[in-house]
Amino acid sequence: MSQIRVRPKLVVDGADRAIAFYQEVFGMSLVSRFTMGEVVVFAELSLPSGDVLQLKDPDEVDRSPADGGSGVILDVVCDDPDGVVQAAVDRGAEILFRVEDQPYGSRQGRVRDPFGHQWIVGTTLTKSDAEVQSALDAWANEGAQ
């Protein structure tokens, strides 16, 4: 099996406030931050140890704990998201979003495991930060979010 990385993603009310909090409390550095309109859809922070934390503002799909959501999504980066998702489905996971080529440069999908946890499974981004933000801006203008 190829190398797989798992990174926690937090759904928080006020992603920019959370970014500041985690920077001040844990010494994290902002690696990247992408928006659709005024909503943070993906931000990545790095700890001094090199560990990574992701976060995003809530939306209709991903609710914060204050809105009854779990608040945690696990992000998996791998070479074969189709194979990983199929293995999960074969063992009882439910597909929430099929694995597809995404406009921001990853082949990605999402499943809920038999225990209720959500996993985003995809390849590494192939676009620069500017290209990712441009793709998200275009996607938001088309009405996605």
Contact map, one row per residue, 1 for C-alpha under 8 A:
1110000000000000000000000000000000000000000000000000000000000000000000000000000000000000000000000000000000000000000000000000000000000000000000000
1111000000000000000000000000000000000000000000000000000000000000000000000000011100000000000000000000000000000000000000000000000000000000000000000
1111100000000000000000000000000000000000000000000000000000000000000000000000011000000000000000000000000000000000000000000000000000000000000000000
0111110000000000000000000000000000000000000000000000000000000000000000000001111000000000000000000000000000000000000000000000000000000000000000000
0011111000000000000000000000000000000000000000000000000000000000000000000011110000000000000000000000000000000000000000000000000000000000000000000
0001111100000000000000000000000000000000000000000000000000000000000000000111100000000000000000000000000000000000000000000000000000000000000000000
0000111110000000000000000000000000000000000000000001110000000000000000000111000000000000000000000000000000000000000000000000000000000000000000000
0000011111000000000000000000000000000000000000000001110000000000000000011110000000000000000000000000000000000000000000000000000000000000000000000
0000001111100000000000000000000000000000000000000000111100000000000000011110000000000000000000000000000000000000000000000000000000000000000000000
0000000111110000000000000000000000000000000000000000111100000000000000111000000000000000000000000000000000000000000000000000000000000000000000000
0000000011111010000000000000000000000000000000000000001111000111100000111000000000000000000000000000000000000000000000000000000000000000000000000
0000000001111110010000000000000000000000000000000000001111000001100000100000000000000000000000000000000000000000000000000000000000000000000000000
0000000000111110000000000000000000000000000000000000000011000001010000000000000000000000000000000000000000000000000000000000000000000000000000000
0000000000011111110000000000000000000000000000000000000010000000000000000000000000000000000000000000000000000000000000000000000000000000000000000
0000000000111111111000000000000000000001000000000000001110000000000000000000000000000000000000000000000000000000000000000000000000000000000000000
0000000000000111111100000000000000000001000000000000000000000000000000000000000000000000000000000000000000000000000000000000000000000000000000000
0000000000000111111110000000000000000000000000000000000000000000000000000000000000000000000000000000000000000000000000000000000000000000000000000
0000000000010111111111000000000000000000000000000000000000000000000000000000000000000000000000000000000000000000000000000000000000000000000000000
0000000000000011111111100000010000000000000010000000000000000000000000000000000000000000000000000000000000000000000000000000000000000000000000000
0000000000000001111111110000000000000000000000000000000000000000000000000000000000000000000000000000000000000000000000000000000000000000000000000
0000000000000000111111111000000000000000000000000000000000000000000000000000000000000000000000000000000000000000000000000000000000000000000000000
0000000000000000011111111111000000000000000000000000000000000000000000000000000000000000000000000000000000000000000000000000000000000000000000000
0000000000000000001111111111110000000000000000000000000000000000000000000000000000000000000000000000000000000000000000000000000000000000000000000
0000000000000000000111111111000000000000000000000000000000000000000000000000000000000000000000000000000000000000000000000000000000000000000000000
0000000000000000000011111111000000000000000000000000000000000000000000000000000000000000000000000000000000000000000000000000000000000000000000000
0000000000000000000001111111000000000000000000100000000000000000000000000000000000000000000000000000000000000000000000000000000000000000000000000
0000000000000000000001111111100000000000000000110000000000000000000000000000000000000000000000000000000000000000000000000000000000000000000000000
0000000000000000000001111111110000000000000011110000000000000000000000000000000000000000000000000000000000000000000000000000000000000000000000000
0000000000000000000000100011111000000000000011110000000000000000000000000000000000000000000000000000000000000000000000000000000000000000000000000
0000000000000000001000100001111110000000001111000000000000000000000000000000000000000000000000000000000000000000000000000000000000000000000000000
0000000000000000000000000000111110000000001111000000000000000000000000000000000000000000000000000000000000000000000000000000000000000000000000000
0000000000000000000000000000011111000000011110000000000000000000000000000000000000000000000000000000000000000000000000000000000010000000000000000
0000000000000000000000000000011111100001111100000000000000000000000000000000000000000000000000000000000000000000000000000000000000000000000000000
0000000000000000000000000000000111110001111000000000000000000000000000000000000000000000000000000000000000000000000000000000000000011001000000000
0000000000000000000000000000000011111111110000000000000000000000000000000000000000000000000000000000000000000000000000000000000000001001100000000
0000000000000000000000000000000001111111100000000000000000000000000000000000000000000000000000000000000000000000000000000000000000000001100100001
0000000000000000000000000000000000111110000000000000000000000000000000000000000000000000000000000000000000000000000000000000000000000000100100000
0000000000000000000000000000000000111111000000000000000000000000000000000000000000000000000000000000000000000000000000000000000000000000000000000
0000000000000000000000000000000000111111100000000000000010000000000000000000000000000000000000000000000000000000000000000000000000000000000000000
0000000000000011000000000000000011110111111000000000000110000000000000000000000000000000000000000000000000000000000000000000000000000000000000000
0000000000000000000000000000000011110011111000000000001110000000000000000000000000000000000000000000000000000000000000000000000000000000000000000
0000000000000000000000000000000111100001111100000000011100000000000000000000000000000000000000000000000000000000000000000000000000000000000000000
0000000000000000000000000000011111000001111110000000011100000000000000000000000000000000000000000000000000000000000000000000000000000000000000000
0000000000000000000000000000011110000000011111000001111000000000000000000000000000000000000000000000000000000000000000000000000000000000000000000
0000000000000000001000000001111100000000001111100001110000000000000000000000000000000000000000000000000000000000000000000000000000000000000000000
0000000000000000000000000001111000000000000111111111100000000000000000000000000000000000000000000000000000000000000000000000000000000000000000000
0000000000000000000000000111100000000000000011111111100000000000000000000000000000000000000000000000000000000000000000000000000000000000000000000
0000000000000000000000000011100000000000000001111110000000000000000000000000000000000000000000000000000000000000000000000000000000000000000000000
0000000000000000000000000000000000000000000001111110000000000000000000000000000000000000000000000000000000000000000000000000000000000000000000000
0000000000000000000000000000000000000000000001111111000000000000000000000000000000000000000000000000000000000000000000000000000000000000000000000
0000000000000000000000000000000000000000000001111111100000000000000000000000000000000000000000000000000000000000000000000000000000000000000000000
0000001100000000000000000000000000000000000111100111110000000000000000000000000000000000000000000000000000000000000000000000000000000000000000000
0000001111000000000000000000000000000000000111100011111000000000000000000000000000000000000000000000000000000000000000000000000000000000000000000
0000001111000000000000000000000000000000011110000001111100000000000000000000000000000000000000000000000000000000000000000000000000000000000000000
0000000011110010000000000000000000000000111100000000111110000000000000000000000000000000000000000000000000000000000000000000000000000000000000000
0000000011110010000000000000000000000001111000000000011111000000000000000000000000000000000000000000000000000000000000000000000000000000000000000
0000000000111110000000000000000000000011100000000000001111100001000000000000000000000000000000000000000000000000000000000000000000000000000000000
0000000000111000000000000000000000000000000000000000000111111111000000000000000000000000000000000000000000000000000000000000000000000000000000000
0000000000000000000000000000000000000000000000000000000011111110000000000000000000000000000000000000000000000000000000000000000000000000000000001
0000000000000000000000000000000000000000000000000000000001111110000000000000000000000000000000000000000000000000000000000000000000000000000000000
0000000000000000000000000000000000000000000000000000000001111110000000000000000000000000000000000000000000000000000000000000000000000000000000000
0000000000100000000000000000000000000000000000000000000001111111000010100000000000000000000000000000000000000000000000000000000000000000000000000
0000000000100000000000000000000000000000000000000000000001111111111111100000000000000000000000000000000000000000000000000000000000000000000000000
0000000000111000000000000000000000000000000000000000000011000111111111100000000000000000000000000000000000000000000000000000000000000000000000000
0000000000110000000000000000000000000000000000000000000000000011111111100000000000000000000000000000000000000000000000000000000000000000000000000
0000000000001000000000000000000000000000000000000000000000000011111110000000000000000000000000000000000000000000000000000000000000000000000000000
0000000000000000000000000000000000000000000000000000000000000011111110000000000000000000000000000000000000000000000000000000000000000000000000000
0000000000000000000000000000000000000000000000000000000000000011111111000000000000000000000000000000000000000000000000000000000000000000000000000
0000000000000000000000000000000000000000000000000000000000000111111111100000000000000000000000000000000000000000000000000000000000000000000000000
0000000000000000000000000000000000000000000000000000000000000011100111110000000000000000000000000000000000000000000000000000000000000000000000000
0000000001110000000000000000000000000000000000000000000000000111100011111000000000000000000000000000000000000000000000000000000000000000000000000
0000000111100000000000000000000000000000000000000000000000000000000001111100000000000000000000000000000000000000000001000000000000000000000000000
0000000111100000000000000000000000000000000000000000000000000000000000111110000000000000000000000000000000000000000011110000000000000000000000000
0000011110000000000000000000000000000000000000000000000000000000000000011111000000000000000000000000000000000000000011110000000000000000000000000
0000111110000000000000000000000000000000000000000000000000000000000000001111100000000000000000000000000000000000000000111100000000000000000000000
0001111000000000000000000000000000000000000000000000000000000000000000000111110000000000000000000000000000000000000000111100000000000000000000000
0001110000000000000000000000000000000000000000000000000000000000000000000011111010000000000000000000000000000000000000001111000000000000000000000
0111100000000000000000000000000000000000000000000000000000000000000000000001111110000000000000000000000000000000000000001111000000000000000000000
0111000000000000000000000000000000000000000000000000000000000000000000000000111110000000000000000000000000000000000000000111000000000000000000000
0100000000000000000000000000000000000000000000000000000000000000000000000000011111110000000000000000000000000000000000000110000000000000000000000
0000000000000000000000000000000000000000000000000000000000000000000000000000111111111000000000000010000000111000000000001110000000000000000000000
0000000000000000000000000000000000000000000000000000000000000000000000000000000111111100000000000010000000000000000000000000000000000000000000000
0000000000000000000000000000000000000000000000000000000000000000000000000000000111111110000000000000000000000000000000000000000000000000000000000
0000000000000000000000000000000000000000000000000000000000000000000000000000000111111111000000000000000000000000000000001000000000000000000000000
0000000000000000000000000000000000000000000000000000000000000000000000000000000011111111100000000010000000001110000000001000000000000000000000000
0000000000000000000000000000000000000000000000000000000000000000000000000000000001111111110000000000000000000000000000000000000000000000000000000
0000000000000000000000000000000000000000000000000000000000000000000000000000000000111111111000000000000000000000000000000000000000000000000000000
0000000000000000000000000000000000000000000000000000000000000000000000000000000000011111111110000000000000000010100000000000000000000000000000000
0000000000000000000000000000000000000000000000000000000000000000000000000000000000001111111111100000000000000010000000000000000000000000000000000
0000000000000000000000000000000000000000000000000000000000000000000000000000000000000111111110000000000000000000000000000000000000000000000000000
0000000000000000000000000000000000000000000000000000000000000000000000000000000000000011111110000000000000000000000000000000000000000000000000000
0000000000000000000000000000000000000000000000000000000000000000000000000000000000000001111111000000000000000000110000000000000000000000000000000
0000000000000000000000000000000000000000000000000000000000000000000000000000000000000001111111100000000000000011110000000000000000000000000000000
0000000000000000000000000000000000000000000000000000000000000000000000000000000000000000100111110000000000000011110000000000000000000000000000000
0000000000000000000000000000000000000000000000000000000000000000000000000000000000000000100011111100000000000111000000000000000000000000000000000
0000000000000000000000000000000000000000000000000000000000000000000000000000000000000000000001111100000000001111000000000000000000000000000000000
0000000000000000000000000000000000000000000000000000000000000000000000000000000000000000000000111110000000001110000000000000000000000000000000000
0000000000000000000000000000000000000000000000000000000000000000000000000000000000000000000000111111000000011100000000000000000000000000000000000
0000000000000000000000000000000000000000000000000000000000000000000000000000000011001000000000001111100000111100000000001100000000000000000000000
0000000000000000000000000000000000000000000000000000000000000000000000000000000000000000000000000111110000111000000000000000000000000000000000000
0000000000000000000000000000000000000000000000000000000000000000000000000000000000000000000000000011111011110000000000000000000000000000000000000
0000000000000000000000000000000000000000000000000000000000000000000000000000000000000000000000000001111111110000000000000000000000000000000000000
0000000000000000000000000000000000000000000000000000000000000000000000000000000000000000000000000000111111000000000000000000000000010011001000000
0000000000000000000000000000000000000000000000000000000000000000000000000000000000000000000000000000011111000000000000000000101000111011000000000
0000000000000000000000000000000000000000000000000000000000000000000000000000000000000000000000000000111111100000000000000000111000010000000000000
0000000000000000000000000000000000000000000000000000000000000000000000000000000000000000000000000000111111110000000000000111110000000000000000000
0000000000000000000000000000000000000000000000000000000000000000000000000000000010000000000000000011110011111000000000000110000000000000000000000
0000000000000000000000000000000000000000000000000000000000000000000000000000000010000000000000000111110001111100000000011110000000000000000000000
0000000000000000000000000000000000000000000000000000000000000000000000000000000010001000000000011111000000111110000000011100000000000000000000000
0000000000000000000000000000000000000000000000000000000000000000000000000000000000001000000000111110000000011111000001111000000000000000000000000
0000000000000000000000000000000000000000000000000000000000000000000000000000000000001001100011111000000000001111100001111000000000000000000000000
0000000000000000000000000000000000000000000000000000000000000000000000000000000000000000000011110000000000000111111111100000000000000000000000000
0000000000000000000000000000000000000000000000000000000000000000000000000000000000000001000111000000000000000011111111100000000000000000000000000
0000000000000000000000000000000000000000000000000000000000000000000000000000000000000000000111000000000000000001111110000000000000000000000000000
0000000000000000000000000000000000000000000000000000000000000000000000000000000000000000000000000000000000000001111110000000000000000000000000000
0000000000000000000000000000000000000000000000000000000000000000000000000000000000000000000000000000000000000001111111000000000000000000000000000
0000000000000000000000000000000000000000000000000000000000000000000000001100000000000000000000000000000000000001111111100000000000000000000000000
0000000000000000000000000000000000000000000000000000000000000000000000011100000000000000000000000000000000000111100111110000000000000000000000000
0000000000000000000000000000000000000000000000000000000000000000000000001111000000000000000000000000000000000111100011111000000000000000000000000
0000000000000000000000000000000000000000000000000000000000000000000000001111000000000000000000000000000000011110000001111100000000000000000000000
0000000000000000000000000000000000000000000000000000000000000000000000000011110010011000000000000010000000011110000000111110000000000000000000000
0000000000000000000000000000000000000000000000000000000000000000000000000011111110000000000000000010000001111000000000011111000000000000000000000
0000000000000000000000000000000000000000000000000000000000000000000000000000111110000000000000000000000001110000000000001111100000000000000000000
0000000000000000000000000000000000000000000000000000000000000000000000000000111000000000000000000000000001000000000000000111110000000000000000000
0000000000000000000000000000000000000000000000000000000000000000000000000000000000000000000000000000000111000000000000000011111100000000000000000
0000000000000000000000000000000000000000000000000000000000000000000000000000000000000000000000000000000011000000000000000001111100000000000000000
0000000000000000000000000000000000000000000000000000000000000000000000000000000000000000000000000000000110000000000000000000111111110000000000000
0000000000000000000000000000000000000000000000000000000000000000000000000000000000000000000000000000000000000000000000000000111111110000000000000
0000000000000000000000000000000100000000000000000000000000000000000000000000000000000000000000000000000000000000000000000000001111111000000000000
0000000000000000000000000000000000000000000000000000000000000000000000000000000000000000000000000000000000000000000000000000001111111100000000000
0000000000000000000000000000000000000000000000000000000000000000000000000000000000000000000000000000000100000000000000000000001111111110000000000
0000000000000000000000000000000001000000000000000000000000000000000000000000000000000000000000000000001110000000000000000000001111111111000000000
0000000000000000000000000000000001100000000000000000000000000000000000000000000000000000000000000000000100000000000000000000000011111111100000000
0000000000000000000000000000000000000000000000000000000000000000000000000000000000000000000000000000000000000000000000000000000001111111110000000
0000000000000000000000000000000000000000000000000000000000000000000000000000000000000000000000000000001100000000000000000000000000111111111000000
0000000000000000000000000000000001110000000000000000000000000000000000000000000000000000000000000000001100000000000000000000000000011111111100000
0000000000000000000000000000000000111000000000000000000000000000000000000000000000000000000000000000000000000000000000000000000000001111111110000
0000000000000000000000000000000000000000000000000000000000000000000000000000000000000000000000000000000000000000000000000000000000000111111111000
0000000000000000000000000000000000000000000000000000000000000000000000000000000000000000000000000000001000000000000000000000000000000011111111111
0000000000000000000000000000000000011000000000000000000000000000000000000000000000000000000000000000000000000000000000000000000000000001111111111
0000000000000000000000000000000000000000000000000000000000000000000000000000000000000000000000000000000000000000000000000000000000000000111111110
0000000000000000000000000000000000000000000000000000000000000000000000000000000000000000000000000000000000000000000000000000000000000000011111110
0000000000000000000000000000000000000000000000000000000000000000000000000000000000000000000000000000000000000000000000000000000000000000001111111
0000000000000000000000000000000000000000000000000000000000000000000000000000000000000000000000000000000000000000000000000000000000000000001111111
0000000000000000000000000000000000010000000000000000000000100000000000000000000000000000000000000000000000000000000000000000000000000000001100111
